[in-house]
Amino acid sequence: MGNVLGSKVEGRVILPGQVQYDETRKVWNGAVDRKPGMIVVCELAEDVAAAVKYARERQLSVSIRGGGHHLAGTAVCDDGVMIDLSKMRKVNVEPERKVAHVQGGALLSDIDRETQKFGLAVPTGTVSETGVAGLALNGGLGYLRGKYGLTCDNILGAEMVTAEGEIIRVDKNNHKDLFWAIRGGGGNFGVVTEFKFQLHEVGPEVLALDVMYDYNDAKTILKKTEAYMKQAPDEISINITATTLPPAPFLPDFLHLKQVIMITGMYARDALAGESVIKPLRELADPIVDGTKVMPYVELQSKLDIMVPNHVPVYGTSLYFNGLPDNMIDALLHKIDQAPAPSVLVQLWSMHGEMNRVPADETPFAIRAASFVLLVDFIAMEVPGEICEKWIDSVYDRLLPYSFKKASYLNAVGLGETITKNAFGENYKRLEKVKKKYDPKNLFRHNHNIKPE
Ligand SMILES: Cc1cc2nc3c(=O)[nH]c(=O)nc-3n(C[C@H](O)[C@H](O)[C@H](O)COP(=O)(O)OP(=O)(O)OC[C@H]3O[C@@H](n4cnc5c(N)ncnc54)[C@H](O)[C@@H]3O)c2cc1C
């Protein structure tokens, strides 16, 4: 890499036409096919700094690849420099201090594997192959959100490479403005080469809720779940998923192509006490399958991986809601009925407890008073991408009037100026100021972009 970037560093540079180019530029979403001018596979913060300086001096744009899982495929850009952190996945745990040091290319599985050796966990997401960097920088919703908040709420500090190519430490005493901005403001401000996260006692065995109902009971289930969550303890966070199950070998024949509504979740304390707490969620209607059981936390964290394979084309959108009124539910179910193909995944995730207690201006993540987030994905297998995209847009338009502040979860939605501004709300102005200070030329713009003020 030294020759190309003009400095002596450890990583590798991959150029168009080279053997690994096509494989390395791939991201999770198979609908994304961008061709960077150069891929820098970094191994050290110094490699990242060299790549940033190289791009800045030539006025090239930069995209940052953590785990490559963003729906919009922002980890890869056309023509610019793709900074690939996939070789930077080390995790070091300090069990006594309950902190974890996690490199910027780590996947959720890397964190869980190391932290669970000590019965500890960082609150992250629900699919083990997701990258922690993108997830944490824009929020981070997992089964511990009710008890311990979002991933961004658990960032204690970071090592970052700025747009100037400097390696700096960011925490409550150093670069305070930047410390505020990275806890929800995304990859706008620099490349995080290492996070310092707060750890919590979790597992190693947890009570995992997993009940499948007939989709015909969807309205009843949504109403009852909403009522349940109004008085639910912080320990239980749940995700509701409506979908048509694929005719896949990992499912029994009687479930192939069956339209279902599933409730998954986790009780974040002693499993025995959790049994009675989650009981009502297992009796919302007649279950088709109830797979609720005590299992290792690491197993729960990878249980859904099989449902969301890599490199499949996907179109998606998201909106927050405060409550699920009848007309909103009717509109949503009507849209599902009208989907042009069965390969849609419609999820409503509860938002409550600790994540909602954080004041809306304490971090850039402004949505602290919604009770559900809607995540809709359309896998473009049976119908062309344009049709999927049109349906996704129509779901967004139809549900927007019922939404909370017209805001979407930035980790699960395509790019757009209004989308970005609506998600940050009152915090946007402050983010613009931080952006102007640390990245006035908008080097880091392949993201939900905050324009320098
Ligand atoms: C299968 C699947 C499951 C998911 N499950 C969950 C879930 O349970 N909970 C949840 O909250 N979200 C979930 N998500 C959404 C997820 O949070 C986003 O896709 C997130 O962007 C993933 O991070 P990444 O590092 O893999 O992203 P990437 O695509 O690599 O990066 C996305 C953006 O993040 C920024 N970025 C990435 N790395 C860095 C870095 N080191 N420094 C600075 N900026 C960086 C860049 O702006 C980049 O464009 C899921 C997504 C998928 C595809």
The ligand as an SDF file (V2000), in Angstrom:
LIG
                    3D

 53 58  0  0  0  0  0  0  0  0999 V2000
  -29.4030   -8.0490    8.1820 C   0  0  0  0  0  0  0  0  0  0  0  0
  -29.4490   -6.7600    8.9410 C   0  0  0  0  0  0  0  0  0  0  0  0
  -29.8210   -6.7730   10.2710 C   0  0  0  0  0  0  0  0  0  0  0  0
  -29.8670   -5.5700   10.9930 C   0  0  0  0  0  0  0  0  0  0  0  0
  -30.2690   -5.5930   12.2960 N   0  0  0  0  0  0  0  0  0  0  0  0
  -30.2730   -4.4400   13.0090 C   0  0  0  0  0  0  0  0  0  0  0  0
  -30.6440   -4.4400   14.3690 C   0  0  0  0  0  0  0  0  0  0  0  0
  -30.9790   -5.4680   14.9500 O   0  0  0  0  0  0  0  0  0  0  0  0
  -30.6300   -3.2650   15.0300 N   0  0  0  0  0  0  0  0  0  0  0  0
  -30.2690   -2.0960   14.4380 C   0  0  0  0  0  0  0  0  0  0  0  0
  -30.2620   -1.0650   15.0980 O   0  0  0  0  0  0  0  0  0  0  0  0
  -29.9440   -2.0650   13.1280 N   0  0  0  0  0  0  0  0  0  0  0  0
  -29.9320   -3.1920   12.4110 C   0  0  0  0  0  0  0  0  0  0  0  0
  -29.5850   -3.1690   11.0980 N   0  0  0  0  0  0  0  0  0  0  0  0
  -29.2470   -1.8940   10.4730 C   0  0  0  0  0  0  0  0  0  0  0  0
  -27.7890   -1.5420   10.7670 C   0  0  0  0  0  0  0  0  0  0  0  0
  -27.7530   -0.8110   11.9650 O   0  0  0  0  0  0  0  0  0  0  0  0
  -27.1870   -0.6960    9.6530 C   0  0  0  0  0  0  0  0  0  0  0  0
  -27.1990   -1.4450    8.4840 O   0  0  0  0  0  0  0  0  0  0  0  0
  -25.7660   -0.2520    9.9780 C   0  0  0  0  0  0  0  0  0  0  0  0
  -25.3700    0.7250    9.0670 O   0  0  0  0  0  0  0  0  0  0  0  0
  -24.7980   -1.4160    9.9370 C   0  0  0  0  0  0  0  0  0  0  0  0
  -23.4930   -1.0040   10.2170 O   0  0  0  0  0  0  0  0  0  0  0  0
  -22.3030   -1.4600    9.2720 P   0  0  0  0  0  0  0  0  0  0  0  0
  -21.0320   -1.0400    9.9150 O   0  0  0  0  0  0  0  0  0  0  0  0
  -22.4630   -2.8690    8.8830 O   0  0  0  0  0  0  0  0  0  0  0  0
  -22.6230   -0.5070    8.0420 O   0  0  0  0  0  0  0  0  0  0  0  0
  -21.7900   -0.0760    6.7560 P   0  0  0  0  0  0  0  0  0  0  0  0
  -22.6930   -0.3160    5.5960 O   0  0  0  0  0  0  0  0  0  0  0  0
  -20.4370   -0.6440    6.7200 O   0  0  0  0  0  0  0  0  0  0  0  0
  -21.6720    1.4700    7.0040 O   0  0  0  0  0  0  0  0  0  0  0  0
  -22.7880    2.3260    6.9800 C   0  0  0  0  0  0  0  0  0  0  0  0
  -22.3210    3.7260    7.2420 C   0  0  0  0  0  0  0  0  0  0  0  0
  -21.8620    3.8340    8.5770 O   0  0  0  0  0  0  0  0  0  0  0  0
  -20.7280    4.6760    8.6380 C   0  0  0  0  0  0  0  0  0  0  0  0
  -19.5950    3.8980    9.1430 N   0  0  0  0  0  0  0  0  0  0  0  0
  -19.4000    2.5710    9.0770 C   0  0  0  0  0  0  0  0  0  0  0  0
  -18.2560    2.2540    9.7120 N   0  0  0  0  0  0  0  0  0  0  0  0
  -17.7400    3.3990   10.1760 C   0  0  0  0  0  0  0  0  0  0  0  0
  -16.5890    3.7360   10.9270 C   0  0  0  0  0  0  0  0  0  0  0  0
  -15.7500    2.7880   11.3550 N   0  0  0  0  0  0  0  0  0  0  0  0
  -16.3700    5.0410   11.2350 N   0  0  0  0  0  0  0  0  0  0  0  0
  -17.2220    5.9990   10.8300 C   0  0  0  0  0  0  0  0  0  0  0  0
  -18.3150    5.7430   10.1160 N   0  0  0  0  0  0  0  0  0  0  0  0
  -18.5740    4.4580    9.7970 C   0  0  0  0  0  0  0  0  0  0  0  0
  -20.4930    5.1990    7.2410 C   0  0  0  0  0  0  0  0  0  0  0  0
  -21.1400    6.4470    7.0770 O   0  0  0  0  0  0  0  0  0  0  0  0
  -21.1410    4.1530    6.3750 C   0  0  0  0  0  0  0  0  0  0  0  0
  -21.6050    4.6840    5.1510 O   0  0  0  0  0  0  0  0  0  0  0  0
  -29.5280   -4.3490   10.3500 C   0  0  0  0  0  0  0  0  0  0  0  0
  -29.1560   -4.3490    8.9990 C   0  0  0  0  0  0  0  0  0  0  0  0
  -29.1170   -5.5470    8.3030 C   0  0  0  0  0  0  0  0  0  0  0  0
  -28.7530   -5.5290    6.8550 C   0  0  0  0  0  0  0  0  0  0  0  0
  1  2  1  0
  2  3  1  0
  2 52  2  0
  3  4  2  0
  4  5  1  0
  4 50  1  0
  5  6  2  0
  6  7  1  0
  6 13  1  0
  7  8  2  0
  7  9  1  0
  9 10  1  0
 10 11  2  0
 10 12  1  0
 12 13  2  0
 13 14  1  0
 14 15  1  0
 14 50  1  0
 15 16  1  0
 16 17  1  0
 16 18  1  0
 18 19  1  0
 18 20  1  0
 20 21  1  0
 20 22  1  0
 22 23  1  0
 23 24  1  0
 24 25  2  0
 24 26  1  0
 24 27  1  0
 27 28  1  0
 28 29  2  0
 28 30  1  0
 28 31  1  0
 31 32  1  0
 32 33  1  0
 33 34  1  0
 33 48  1  0
 34 35  1  0
 35 36  1  0
 35 46  1  0
 36 37  1  0
 36 45  1  0
 37 38  2  0
 38 39  1  0
 39 40  1  0
 39 45  2  0
 40 41  1  0
 40 42  2  0
 42 43  1  0
 43 44  2  0
 44 45  1  0
 46 47  1  0
 46 48  1  0
 48 49  1  0
 50 51  2  0
 51 52  1  0
 52 53  1  0
M  END
$$$$
